[in-house]
Amino acid sequence: MSTNYIVRSITPDDYEEITRLLEIGLGKSDVPRTREFWEWKHVRNPFGISTGIAAEQEGKIIGLRVLMRWMWAAAGKNYQAVRAVDTVTHPEWRGKGIFSRLTSNLLEEMQKNGVSFVFNTPNRYSKPGYLKLGWKEVTRIPLWIRPLKPLRIAWSFLQKKEPPVLKNESSSISHVLQSSDWEECLNNFSSESRLHTIRTGDYLQWRYAEIPGFVYHARCRSEKNSSALIIFRHRQRRGLQELSISELLASPDGAELGKDLLEETVRASGADYAAAIAANGTVEQTLFRKSHFLPLGKRGPSFTVRQLENPVPGIDILDWSNWRCSIGDLELF
């Protein structure tokens, strides 16, 4: 077998072959390996179309490297970033430097395009490769957990049985976003000096309503000039039902509304436990604490970044205290 291959940009004609390669190289996943999902993720993303290159040998794609566009903001300024996702090398071609070559080529292109940094949440198998290429680990993501059925949790660990699938709730993301009530919640980010995702109606609609194969729910409440919005989904993890709080947003005067929404969501969930991420000193952290969530420590995925030549002025991106992230920002999809 020849070891020569070419490196080229991917095109829409490659999508079907790419999804097959992802299945071969990455195996089973909760993430759909379909053209529909690929186009939602990499073409319809409101932050921009992903940049991807492929290694091709005798007309077949043997390696893939994709960087997904993302926009972060801090202190009123926006910063271009990319998320390292959907990296795969055909099993017969592993160990031949394809991952490193494709990654280096794309990083050079991102630097020329003014991208500030790359971020991702690699697993234990892929993280060493990223660290060799200059990525730095910021942290294992600190989690907040509220046990809802402690006896069942203990029993599940003993029995290792799959839990029943919970019924979907009626609240739909699109219906909630049709109202402008939730927009008051964005005022809480207007003076935020930590890096946070730019949340717009287009972003929330794309991220949580239009995503194929995933079901998210939302609740919103408003009174006078205050409002709160919660977005969540149910997932199975290690034989337990998790209520994953993707977003918890509240306007400056909406803390009580946010607490009520959170409590209602938790009580109605039927889940074994609830999980969330919250930065220190934020309204969401206060709400989780008041709702009896407990800090679990750095038990979440590894969060890594690769600084490029367009740094974020005045912010050390290697310091987790400079980030304000939600589960929706960082979960794999």
Long-range contacts (C-beta under 8 A, 24 or more apart in sequence): 1-92, 2-57, 2-58, 3-96, 4-57, 5-55, 5-56, 5-57, 5-62, 5-63, 5-93, 5-98, 6-55, 6-56, 6-57, 7-53, 7-54, 7-55, 7-56, 7-101, 7-102, 7-105, 8-53, 8-54, 8-56, 9-51, 9-52, 9-53, 9-54, 10-52, 10-53, 10-54, 10-64, 10-66, 14-54, 14-61, 15-39, 17-60, 17-61, 18-54, 18-61, 18-64, 18-86, 21-61, 21-62, 21-64, 21-88, 21-90, 22-64, 22-86, 22-88, 24-88, 24-90, 24-91, 25-88, 25-89, 25-90, 25-91, 26-88, 30-213, 30-235, 31-213, 31-332, 31-333, 32-212, 32-213, 34-212, 34-213, 36-212, 37-211, 37-212, 37-213, 40-206, 40-210, 40-211, 40-212, 41-68, 41-85, 41-333, 42-66, 42-68, 42-86, 44-206, 44-210, 45-69, 45-206, 46-200, 46-202, 46-203, 46-206, 47-71, 47-203, 50-82, 50-85, 51-82, 51-106, 51-109, 51-110, 52-86, 53-102, 53-105, 53-106, 54-102, 55-89, 55-93, 55-98, 55-101, 55-102, 57-93, 61-90, 62-89, 62-90, 62-92, 62-93, 62-98, 63-88, 63-89, 63-90, 63-93, 63-98, 63-99, 63-102, 64-88, 64-89, 64-102, 65-99, 65-102, 65-103, 65-105, 65-106, 67-106, 67-110, 67-118, 70-119, 70-197, 71-197, 71-198, 72-195, 72-196, 72-197, 72-198, 73-189, 73-192, 73-195, 73-196, 73-197, 73-198, 74-192, 74-193, 74-194, 74-195, 74-196, 74-312, 74-315, 74-322, 75-191, 75-192, 75-193, 75-314, 76-190, 76-191, 78-198, 79-116, 79-117, 79-195, 79-312, 80-113, 80-114, 80-115, 80-116, 80-310, 81-115, 81-116, 81-117, 81-118, 81-119, 82-110, 82-115, 82-118, 82-119, 83-118, 83-119, 83-120, 84-118, 84-119, 84-120, 84-122, 84-130, 84-306, 85-120, 87-126, 99-129, 100-129, 100-132, 100-133, 103-133, 104-133, 107-133, 107-306, 107-308, 110-308, 111-308, 111-309, 111-310, 114-310, 115-308, 115-310, 116-307, 116-308, 116-310, 116-311, 116-312, 117-305, 117-306, 117-307, 117-308, 117-311, 117-312, 117-317, 118-305, 118-306, 118-308, 119-303, 119-304, 119-305, 119-306, 120-304, 121-301, 121-302, 121-303, 121-304, 121-330, 121-332, 122-302, 122-304, 123-301, 123-302, 124-302, 127-302, 127-304, 130-304, 130-306, 131-304, 133-306, 134-306, 134-307, 135-304, 135-305, 135-306, 136-304, 136-305, 136-306, 136-307, 136-318, 137-302, 137-303, 137-304, 138-303, 138-304, 138-305, 138-317, 138-318, 138-319, 138-320, 138-323, 139-298, 139-302, 139-303, 139-320, 140-298, 140-299, 140-300, 140-301, 140-302, 140-303, 141-277, 141-298, 141-300, 141-301, 141-302, 141-303, 141-325, 141-330, 142-277, 142-295, 142-296, 142-297, 142-298, 142-299, 142-300, 142-320, 143-275, 143-276, 143-277, 143-295, 143-296, 143-297, 143-299, 143-300, 144-275, 144-276, 144-277, 144-278, 144-285, 144-288, 144-293, 144-294, 144-295, 144-296, 145-273, 145-274, 145-275, 145-276, 145-293, 145-294, 145-296, 146-266, 146-273, 146-274, 146-288, 146-291, 146-292, 146-293, 146-294, 147-272, 147-273, 147-294, 148-243, 148-266, 148-269, 148-271, 148-272, 148-273, 148-274, 149-271, 149-272, 149-273, 152-240, 152-272, 153-240, 153-272, 153-273, 156-238, 156-239, 156-240, 156-272, 157-239, 159-239, 160-239, 161-239, 162-236, 162-239, 163-236, 163-239, 163-240, 163-241, 163-272, 164-241, 165-234, 165-236, 166-234, 166-241, 166-269, 166-270, 166-271, 168-215, 168-217, 169-217, 169-268, 171-217, 171-218, 171-219, 172-209, 172-217, 172-218, 173-204, 173-205, 173-208, 173-209, 173-216, 173-217, 173-218, 173-231, 174-205, 174-209, 175-218, 176-218, 176-219, 176-220, 176-229, 177-201, 177-204, 177-205, 177-209, 177-218, 179-220, 179-222, 181-220, 181-221, 181-222, 181-227, 182-220, 182-222, 182-227, 182-229, 182-249, 183-227, 184-222, 184-225, 184-226, 184-227, 184-251, 184-254, 185-227, 185-228, 185-229, 185-249, 185-250, 185-251, 185-254, 186-249, 187-251, 187-252, 188-249, 188-250, 188-251, 188-252, 188-283, 189-324, 192-324, 193-315, 194-279, 194-321, 194-322, 194-323, 194-324, 195-312, 195-315, 195-317, 195-322, 195-323, 195-324, 196-323, 196-324, 196-325, 197-325, 197-326, 197-328, 197-329, 199-247, 199-249, 204-231, 204-247, 207-328, 208-246, 208-247, 208-328, 211-333, 214-333, 216-246, 219-261, 219-264, 219-265, 220-261, 221-257, 221-260, 221-261, 222-254, 222-257, 223-257, 225-251, 225-253, 226-250, 226-251, 226-252, 226-253, 226-254, 226-256, 226-257, 227-251, 227-254, 227-257, 228-254, 228-255, 228-257, 228-258, 228-260, 228-261, 229-261, 230-258, 230-261, 230-262, 230-265, 231-328, 232-265, 232-269, 234-269, 234-271, 240-272, 240-273, 241-269, 241-270, 241-271, 241-272, 241-273, 242-271, 242-272, 242-273, 242-274, 242-275, 243-269, 243-271, 243-273, 243-274, 243-275, 244-274, 244-275, 244-276, 244-327, 244-331, 245-274, 245-275, 245-276, 245-326, 245-327, 246-326, 246-327, 246-328, 246-331, 247-326, 247-327, 247-328, 248-276, 248-278, 248-284, 248-287, 248-288, 248-326, 249-284, 250-283, 250-284, 250-287, 255-283, 255-286, 255-287, 258-283, 258-284, 258-287, 259-287, 259-290, 259-291, 262-287, 262-288, 262-291, 263-291, 266-291, 275-327, 276-326, 276-327, 277-325, 277-326, 277-327, 277-330, 279-321, 279-323, 279-324, 279-325, 280-321, 282-324, 284-326, 301-330, 301-332, 303-330
